[in-house]
Amino acid sequence: MCENAGHPLEEFRKVNVAGTEHLARSAAASGVKRLIYVSSIGVNGLLTDFGRPFSETDTAFPHNAYAISKWEAEQALHRVAKETGLEVVIVRPPLVYGAGAPGNFAQMLKVLAKGIPLPLASVHNWRSLIYIENLVDALILCTTHPAAAGQTYLVSDGEDISTPDLLRHLGAAMKHPARLFPCPQALLKLAGLLTGKSDQIERLLGSLQLDSRKICSELGWQPPYTLQEGLWLTARPNQVTL
């Protein structure tokens, strides 16, 4: 994994920057008209102030090596577009979820399935997510809509949710109700610091909202699935997971 390399930024650059630019130039040389690039909301930053979502007009503030490489890849694609005429559309999603989702989302499902109590009842945050089918639908639209050429879009389910409510929705769908209890956030942050998991704790406690109105207004896009439907479809395969 690039994150564990001695120089993670250089490793990410090999794939996300050099690899993407090479692909784009090869596509242009082969007559491809448009390239859709899935970037990351991490280009905007790690967290947002409560109730103040990221938008496409915000100054980029990538927070780690992966996000930096994604931002640099976006810039490389703009150069290729200028030099070759290739149409580039950049899409920055937040956390993508769906059946079989890896990472932190999979860990949440495992914890819920085992009935492990979680000290998150007092968390008051807002998180933007996107269901995989909604993301695919947005990407398909970006391949064909004339107005999408040269644009950057933030995409989400269009509904934000707190970490406790996310766990409650998933637990209900799994028939393993979330067992939440209150705990001071200062203690949770201290635990994250002591265990080397500060980033994970920040994601659980902090807000990360994005404003997806641009793609809705310019392309007429609407997510085909609601947040509740997406969470239900994600969690249902885990109903009997123990």
C-alpha positions in Angstrom: 0.0 0.0 0.0 1.2 3.5 -0.9 0.3 4.8 2.6 2.8 2.5 4.2 5.7 3.3 1.8 8.7 5.2 3.0 7.8 8.1 0.7 4.0 7.8 0.3 3.6 11.0 -1.7 6.1 9.8 -4.3 4.4 6.4 -4.6 1.0 8.0 -5.0 2.4 10.4 -7.6 3.6 7.4 -9.7 0.0 6.1 -10.0 -2.3 9.0 -9.5 -0.3 11.7 -11.3 2.1 10.1 -13.8 -0.2 7.2 -14.5 -3.3 9.4 -15.0 -1.4 11.8 -17.3 -0.1 8.9 -19.4 -3.5 7.4 -19.7 -5.0 10.8 -20.7 -2.4 11.4 -23.3 -2.8 7.9 -24.7 -6.6 8.4 -24.8 -6.3 11.7 -26.6 -3.9 10.2 -29.1 -6.4 7.4 -29.8 -9.2 9.7 -30.5 -11.1 9.6 -27.2 -13.2 12.7 -26.8 -13.8 12.8 -23.1 -12.2 11.5 -19.9 -14.0 11.3 -16.6 -11.7 11.4 -13.6 -12.8 10.3 -10.2 -10.8 12.4 -7.8 -11.5 12.9 -4.0 -13.2 15.3 -1.7 -9.9 15.2 0.2 -8.7 17.7 -2.4 -10.9 20.3 -0.7 -9.7 19.3 2.8 -10.2 16.9 5.7 -13.1 18.4 7.6 -15.6 21.2 7.3 -17.0 23.7 9.9 -20.5 22.5 11.0 -23.0 23.7 8.4 -20.5 25.1 6.0 -20.0 22.5 3.2 -17.2 22.4 0.6 -18.0 23.6 -2.9 -16.2 23.6 -6.2 -15.2 27.3 -5.8 -13.2 26.6 -2.6 -9.4 26.8 -2.6 -7.9 23.3 -2.7 -6.5 22.2 0.6 -5.4 18.6 0.3 -4.7 17.1 3.7 -2.5 14.1 3.0 -0.3 12.4 0.4 -3.2 10.7 -1.3 -5.2 13.9 -1.6 -2.2 15.9 -2.7 -1.6 13.4 -5.5 -5.2 13.6 -6.6 -5.0 17.4 -6.7 -1.8 17.2 -8.8 -3.5 14.7 -11.1 -6.4 17.1 -11.7 -3.9 19.8 -12.7 -2.1 17.4 -15.0 -5.4 16.6 -16.7 -6.1 20.3 -17.2 -2.8 20.6 -19.0 -3.5 17.6 -21.2 -6.9 19.1 -22.0 -5.4 22.4 -23.0 -2.7 20.8 -25.2 -4.8 18.1 -26.9 -8.4 19.2 -26.8 -9.4 16.2 -24.7 -12.5 17.0 -22.7 -11.9 16.4 -19.0 -14.6 16.1 -16.3 -13.5 15.9 -12.7 -15.7 14.3 -10.0 -14.9 14.6 -6.3 -16.9 12.2 -4.2 -16.9 11.8 -0.4 -16.9 8.4 1.2 -18.5 5.9 -1.2 -20.6 3.1 0.3 -22.4 0.1 -0.9 -22.5 -3.7 -0.6 -19.0 -4.9 0.0 -17.6 -1.5 0.8 -14.1 -1.8 2.3 -12.3 0.2 5.0 -14.0 2.1 7.8 -17.5 1.4 6.4 -16.8 -2.4 6.5 -15.5 -2.0 10.0 -18.6 -0.2 11.2 -20.8 -3.1 9.8 -18.6 -5.7 11.6 -18.9 -3.8 14.9 -22.6 -3.5 14.6 -23.0 -7.2 13.7 -21.1 -8.1 16.9 -23.2 -5.8 19.1 -20.2 -4.0 20.4 -21.2 -0.8 22.4 -19.8 2.4 20.9 -19.1 5.6 22.8 -20.6 7.9 20.1 -24.0 8.9 21.3 -22.9 12.4 22.1 -21.4 13.1 18.6 -23.0 16.0 16.8 -21.7 16.2 13.3 -22.7 16.2 9.6 -21.2 13.8 7.0 -21.9 13.7 3.3 -21.8 10.3 1.7 -22.6 8.8 -1.7 -24.1 5.4 -2.5 -22.1 3.6 -5.2 -25.1 3.4 -7.6 -25.6 7.2 -7.2 -22.0 7.8 -8.1 -22.2 5.5 -11.1 -25.3 7.4 -12.3 -23.5 10.7 -12.0 -20.4 9.4 -13.8 -22.6 8.1 -16.7 -24.3 11.5 -17.0 -20.9 13.2 -17.1 -19.8 11.1 -20.1 -22.6 12.5 -22.3 -23.8 15.8 -21.1 -22.4 18.7 -23.3 -22.2 21.1 -20.3 -20.0 18.8 -18.3 -16.9 19.3 -20.4 -14.1 21.0 -18.5 -16.0 21.1 -15.2 -15.4 19.9 -11.7 -18.3 18.5 -9.7 -18.7 17.5 -6.0 -21.3 14.7 -5.8 -23.2 13.2 -2.8 -26.5 11.7 -1.9 -27.8 15.2 -1.3 -28.6 14.4 2.4 -26.2 14.6 5.3 -26.2 12.4 8.4 -24.5 12.3 11.8 -22.2 9.5 12.8 -24.7 8.2 15.5 -27.6 8.3 13.0 -25.5 6.5 10.4 -24.9 3.7 12.9 -28.5 3.6 13.9 -29.7 3.4 10.3 -27.2 0.6 9.5 -28.0 -1.3 12.7 -31.7 -1.2 12.0 -31.3 -2.5 8.5 -29.0 -5.3 9.7 -31.4 -6.1 12.6 -28.6 -5.5 15.0 -29.5 -2.2 16.7 -26.6 0.2 17.3 -25.6 0.2 21.0 -24.4 3.7 21.6 -23.5 5.5 24.8 -22.2 9.0 25.5 -18.6 9.8 26.1 -16.8 13.2 26.1 -15.2 13.9 22.8 -12.0 15.0 24.5 -11.5 11.5 25.8 -12.2 9.9 22.4 -9.6 12.2 20.8 -7.1 11.3 23.6 -7.7 7.6 23.0 -7.1 8.2 19.3 -3.8 10.0 20.0 -2.6 7.2 22.4 -3.5 4.5 19.9 -2.2 6.2 16.8 -5.7 6.4 15.3 -6.3 10.1 15.5 -7.3 10.3 11.8 -10.0 7.7 12.3 -11.4 9.4 15.4 -11.5 12.7 13.6 -13.5 11.2 10.8 -16.0 9.8 13.3 -16.3 13.0 15.3 -15.8 15.8 12.7 -18.1 17.1 9.9 -17.4 16.7 6.2 -20.1 18.2 4.1 -20.1 19.0 0.5 -22.5 21.1 -1.7 -23.5 19.1 -4.8 -25.9 21.7 -6.2 -23.7 22.5 -9.1 -24.0 19.1 -10.9 -27.8 19.2 -10.1 -28.3 22.6 -11.6 -25.9 22.4 -14.6 -26.6 18.8 -15.6 -30.0 18.2 -14.1 -28.7 15.3 -12.0 -30.7 13.8 -9.2 -29.5 10.8 -7.1 -31.7 7.9 -8.1 -31.4 6.5 -4.5 -32.0 8.3 -1.3 -29.5 8.1 1.5 -31.9 5.8 3.5 -32.3 3.5 0.5 -28.6 3.3 -0.1 -27.8 2.5 3.5 -30.6 -0.1 3.6 -29.3 -1.8 0.4 -25.7 -1.7 1.8 -26.6 -3.2 5.2 -29.1 -5.8 4.2 -26.4 -8.3 3.0 -24.9 -8.1 6.5 -28.1 -9.0 8.4 -26.8 -12.5 9.3 -23.1 -11.5 9.6 -21.8 -12.4 13.1 
